[in-house]
């Protein structure tokens, strides 16, 4: 059944040559958000990804597209050292790493990105030549998710202090003494 749906979407796309998130209304809504946050010009790939997120979250996630995109942009731009990181692979990667249990922490969420040099990490991944340009966002997202999981993990619970046990032979003698005292 999903294949029929996918085939239908592809057929509709072939007819219209415009995905729903590429519509003028979605582009205008995104531009309004960008203007409200004084976001400088962004590349076409990042814009397309943000429009897709905005559309999908508005239509499939309860109409929260504006909030999602706003948090995503602020996460990138307001964290120290990531002012120039509003590019497509990073936008997709950060979006993929957004977990409610982390984003609900408010300012701590954005402060976590102060320790994550996004552009430097992306350039390192490119320099390694292990990832295709199309897969960079996916693997960068995995790396971010792993780092954030360590940052937001609850502190380890200290092991319970164990009561010192006497050596085995003395334990047997102590139990025998308890039994004698109880019986006699």
C-alpha positions as a Python dict, from the first residue, in 0.01 Angstrom:
ca = {
    (1, 'X'): (0, 0, 0),
    (2, 'X'): (274, 258, 79),
    (3, 'X'): (419, 207, -268),
    (4, 'X'): (92, 308, -431),
    (5, 'X'): (89, 620, -219),
    (6, 'X'): (450, 698, -312),
    (7, 'X'): (378, 633, -679),
    (8, 'X'): (76, 863, -659),
    (9, 'X'): (284, 1138, -500),
    (10, 'X'): (551, 1101, -766),
    (11, 'X'): (286, 1116, -1039),
    (12, 'X'): (136, 1430, -887),
    (13, 'X'): (481, 1582, -856),
    (14, 'X'): (557, 1501, -1220),
    (15, 'X'): (235, 1676, -1323),
    (16, 'X'): (279, 1985, -1109),
    (17, 'X'): (662, 1991, -1077),
    (18, 'X'): (608, 2154, -736),
    (19, 'X'): (608, 1972, -404),
    (20, 'X'): (357, 2110, -154),
    (21, 'X'): (635, 2261, 59),
    (22, 'X'): (759, 2451, -246),
    (23, 'X'): (430, 2641, -271),
    (24, 'X'): (436, 3019, -251),
    (25, 'X'): (234, 3020, 73),
    (26, 'X'): (489, 2801, 252),
    (27, 'X'): (778, 3007, 113),
    (28, 'X'): (610, 3327, 232),
    (29, 'X'): (546, 3182, 578),
    (30, 'X'): (912, 3079, 609),
    (31, 'X'): (1027, 3420, 489),
    (32, 'X'): (808, 3580, 754),
    (33, 'X'): (977, 3368, 1022),
    (34, 'X'): (1323, 3450, 885),
    (35, 'X'): (1242, 3822, 879),
    (36, 'X'): (1106, 3813, 1235),
    (37, 'X'): (1433, 3658, 1355),
    (38, 'X'): (1654, 3887, 1141),
    (39, 'X'): (1810, 3584, 972),
    (40, 'X'): (2059, 3677, 702),
    (41, 'X'): (2031, 3528, 355),
    (42, 'X'): (2048, 3149, 352),
    (43, 'X'): (2133, 2909, 74),
    (44, 'X'): (1865, 2747, -140),
    (45, 'X'): (1920, 2400, 9),
    (46, 'X'): (1868, 2521, 366),
    (47, 'X'): (1561, 2720, 259),
    (48, 'X'): (1409, 2415, 88),
    (49, 'X'): (1474, 2197, 394),
    (50, 'X'): (1321, 2456, 628),
    (51, 'X'): (1014, 2485, 402),
    (52, 'X'): (976, 2106, 403),
    (53, 'X'): (998, 2095, 784),
    (54, 'X'): (752, 2383, 815),
    (55, 'X'): (502, 2219, 581),
    (56, 'X'): (527, 1870, 733),
    (57, 'X'): (502, 1987, 1093),
    (58, 'X'): (208, 2212, 1006),
    (59, 'X'): (21, 1934, 825),
    (60, 'X'): (122, 1616, 1007),
    (61, 'X'): (240, 1716, 1354),
    (62, 'X'): (-45, 1927, 1483),
    (63, 'X'): (32, 2261, 1323),
    (64, 'X'): (358, 2323, 1508),
    (65, 'X'): (573, 2399, 1204),
    (66, 'X'): (648, 2761, 1297),
    (67, 'X'): (759, 2665, 1647),
    (68, 'X'): (975, 2379, 1518),
    (69, 'X'): (1148, 2590, 1253),
    (70, 'X'): (1197, 2881, 1494),
    (71, 'X'): (1362, 2654, 1753),
    (72, 'X'): (1576, 2492, 1484),
    (73, 'X'): (1703, 2825, 1350),
    (74, 'X'): (1762, 2968, 1698),
    (75, 'X'): (1946, 2654, 1804),
    (76, 'X'): (2192, 2702, 1522),
    (77, 'X'): (2227, 3080, 1515),
    (78, 'X'): (2219, 3156, 1888),
    (79, 'X'): (2477, 2899, 1992),
    (80, 'X'): (2834, 3026, 2019),
    (81, 'X'): (3047, 2969, 1710),
    (82, 'X'): (2764, 2846, 1487),
    (83, 'X'): (2655, 3176, 1336),
    (84, 'X'): (2752, 3061, 983),
    (85, 'X'): (2606, 2713, 1017),
    (86, 'X'): (2269, 2773, 856),
    (87, 'X'): (2345, 2545, 559),
    (88, 'X'): (2150, 2243, 440),
    (89, 'X'): (2346, 1949, 584),
    (90, 'X'): (2360, 2115, 926),
    (91, 'X'): (1993, 2220, 922),
    (92, 'X'): (1891, 1860, 842),
    (93, 'X'): (2131, 1715, 1099),
    (94, 'X'): (2018, 1941, 1385),
    (95, 'X'): (1654, 1880, 1296),
    (96, 'X'): (1716, 1506, 1305),
    (97, 'X'): (1873, 1535, 1649),
    (98, 'X'): (1586, 1733, 1803),
    (99, 'X'): (1431, 1512, 2072),
    (100, 'X'): (1147, 1648, 2288),
    (101, 'X'): (1320, 1536, 2608),
    (102, 'X'): (1617, 1756, 2509),
    (103, 'X'): (1446, 2052, 2342),
    (104, 'X'): (1205, 2084, 2636),
    (105, 'X'): (1502, 2186, 2850),
    (106, 'X'): (1485, 2535, 2701),
    (107, 'X'): (1807, 2732, 2716),
    (108, 'X'): (2008, 2422, 2811),
    (109, 'X'): (1925, 2285, 2465),
    (110, 'X'): (2082, 2583, 2288),
    (111, 'X'): (2372, 2600, 2534),
    (112, 'X'): (2456, 2238, 2450),
    (113, 'X'): (2535, 2354, 2097),
    (114, 'X'): (2794, 2598, 2233),
    (115, 'X'): (3016, 2290, 2270),
    (116, 'X'): (2934, 2159, 1921),
    (117, 'X'): (3127, 2335, 1643),
    (118, 'X'): (2885, 2249, 1362),
    (119, 'X'): (3071, 2396, 1063),
    (120, 'X'): (3405, 2254, 1179),
    (121, 'X'): (3250, 1910, 1230),
    (122, 'X'): (3090, 1920, 886),
    (123, 'X'): (3420, 2024, 722),
    (124, 'X'): (3604, 1746, 906),
    (125, 'X'): (3353, 1494, 777),
    (126, 'X'): (3397, 1627, 423),
    (127, 'X'): (3776, 1612, 455),
    (128, 'X'): (3762, 1248, 562),
    (129, 'X'): (3595, 1165, 229),
    (130, 'X'): (3403, 882, 392),
    (131, 'X'): (3059, 1025, 320),
    (132, 'X'): (2890, 1131, 0),
    (133, 'X'): (2752, 1483, -5),
    (134, 'X'): (2400, 1335, 1),
    (135, 'X'): (2468, 1132, 317),
    (136, 'X'): (2655, 1399, 516),
    (137, 'X'): (2341, 1527, 689),
    (138, 'X'): (2240, 1178, 802),
    (139, 'X'): (2579, 1093, 953),
    (140, 'X'): (2628, 1439, 1103),
    (141, 'X'): (2284, 1397, 1261),
    (142, 'X'): (2394, 1064, 1411),
    (143, 'X'): (2711, 1222, 1552),
    (144, 'X'): (2510, 1512, 1701),
    (145, 'X'): (2254, 1274, 1850),
    (146, 'X'): (2529, 1069, 2014),
    (147, 'X'): (2701, 1378, 2157),
    (148, 'X'): (2375, 1524, 2283),
    (149, 'X'): (2276, 1192, 2439),
    (150, 'X'): (2598, 1198, 2641),
    (151, 'X'): (2545, 1564, 2736),
    (152, 'X'): (2185, 1514, 2848),
    (153, 'X'): (2229, 1170, 3003),
    (154, 'X'): (2138, 1158, 3369),
    (155, 'X'): (2439, 1138, 3598),
    (156, 'X'): (2539, 783, 3678),
    (157, 'X'): (2387, 642, 3994),
    (158, 'X'): (2661, 563, 4243),
    (159, 'X'): (2671, 196, 4336),
    (160, 'X'): (2509, 107, 4666),
    (161, 'X'): (2754, 62, 4948),
    (162, 'X'): (2768, -301, 5039),
    (163, 'X'): (2776, -407, 5399),
    (164, 'X'): (3106, -560, 5482),
    (165, 'X'): (3067, -934, 5519),
    (166, 'X'): (3288, -1132, 5751),
    (167, 'X'): (3493, -1404, 5584),
    (168, 'X'): (3291, -1713, 5491),
    (169, 'X'): (3404, -1928, 5779),
    (170, 'X'): (3317, -1660, 6033),
    (171, 'X'): (2972, -1612, 5868),
    (172, 'X'): (2894, -1979, 5918),
    (173, 'X'): (2998, -1957, 6284),
    (174, 'X'): (2791, -1639, 6330),
    (175, 'X'): (2479, -1805, 6181),
    (176, 'X'): (2527, -2109, 6402),
    (177, 'X'): (2555, -1882, 6706),
    (178, 'X'): (2233, -1700, 6603),
    (179, 'X'): (2049, -2032, 6571),
    (180, 'X'): (2166, -2146, 6914),
    (181, 'X'): (2060, -1820, 7069),
    (182, 'X'): (1719, -1838, 6904),
    (183, 'X'): (1657, -2199, 7008),
    (184, 'X'): (1782, -2185, 7350),
}
